Amino acid sequence: MNNIVIGSGPAGRLASLQLGKLGENVTLIEKNHIAGTCLNEGCMVICALTDITKFIDTNNRFNNHGFVKSQLDISYDKIVSKIVETQEKLRKLNQMENESVGNDVVYGEASIEENTVKVNNESFEYDNLLIATGARPFIPNVKGSEYGLTNKDILKLDEVPEKLNIIGGGVIACEIANIYSTLGSEVNVIARSKFLKELGANAKEYVLENILQDINIYEDTNLKEIFKNKVMTDNDEELEGTPFFATGRVPNSEIAEGFVELNPDKTIKVNEMMQTSVENVYAAGDVTGGYLLTPVARMEGITAARNMANYPNKVSYSCIPQTLSLNMEVSFVENERNECEDTATIGIPGIAGPGSFWNILPGDTGYTEVEFDKANNKIKRINSISPSSPSDVAYLSYLMREGYDLDDYDDFLEVHPSTDSNYKIIKNMWL
């Protein structure tokens, strides 16, 4: 059977790989660069820059301890050039990986017709089609919005902005604020409602006081007008600095409009098998909305691929772990299925787990808060701030998803020091 996948981001790329491994005939079509937003404009760029800011933060900490004496000279344009160089290598590897399972990779802008996809004036017939065209930055309807930068522009900057106005209050806004504040920008974050609504109150307080302490936060604030080097708020306050939009994403669903059913927000409507309203057409990743996360897009792409290859399966969105990539990681997960009102919350300071030893002297080891269902003895929610929180929360989210209760965690045996945080959370809190 002929399978066509449009879009090579995490959803499309992993779907193509899965189909190829299952012996299916696959054509992967990509408009720009293979690996999509994640590698080329999104999380990989953020992670690369955050690696630099973590190094700066660690260097400053060691200087403060007095056993290192160094002054860093940071070259932003060199950082950008090395990120681009790395991206080029990864694109080649990603293409080779897809081609290694027999897939064809075609570059060009696609259009869809019934049972046919056209690209570069060539027509490709399909038995199954997967639309994985991703999403792009949302630009609010504010006068002067054309002056605002987005994540697409990070690698186009020649230097670190002296002053930066980040418009938005979510994960992307927070990560961008952390990066450029550490690199030397004077940063304002302007949120139309609350900043970091994803976190619990105590975790948010820790982030603001210990990680983003040099950033000015404006909550419940709208913009009246945007200029090239400043913004004006709805109460006529002028804030100097380059405007940067981190206001969410909109789906690249125009390719499917009039062909499959869309949701009111223009995302492609799919069922739990990632099928659209057209029987042999599937969609996955950011173009379908929901959790705009690389691991979720991969999961959706693989689910779609298996169904396309006639291996029926369904996607599940319970207990999705998430992380803020900051100088100290902030991770969180919630069990949406657990609606019990009889809960208890335990908060503990960070401990000397992996990456935390030299944070102990200033008392900067993080904070973990766990809410659990007392009646059923199960974890309901976790907010964890520590260098190891991404792996800790990913592991714990799996246990939550599988329905383990707290007594089952007694069998956990840590590898010192890499999973000491898990030991503290799992064993010492309830035993």
Secondary structure, DSSP 8 states (H G I E B T S, - for coil): -EEEEE--SHHHHHHHHHHHHTT-EEEEEESS-TTHHHHHTSHHHHHHHHHHHHHHHHHHHHHHHTS--------HHHHHHHHHHHHHHHHHHHHHHHHTTT-EEEES-EEEETTEEEETTEEEE-SEEEE---EEE-----BTGGG-B-GGGGGG-SS--SEEEEE--SHHHHHHHHHHHHTT-EEEEE-SS-TTTTS-HHHHHHIIIIISTTSEEE-S--EEEE-SSEEEETTS-EEESEEEE---EEE--GGGBTTB-B-TTS-B---TT-B-SSTTEEE-GGGG-S---HHHHHHHHHHHHHHHTT-------SS--EEE-SSS-EEEEE-TT---S-EEEEEEE--S-TT-GGGTTTT---EEEEEEETTTTEEEEEEEESTTHHHHHHHHHHHHHTT--GGGGGG----TTTTHHHHIIIIITT-
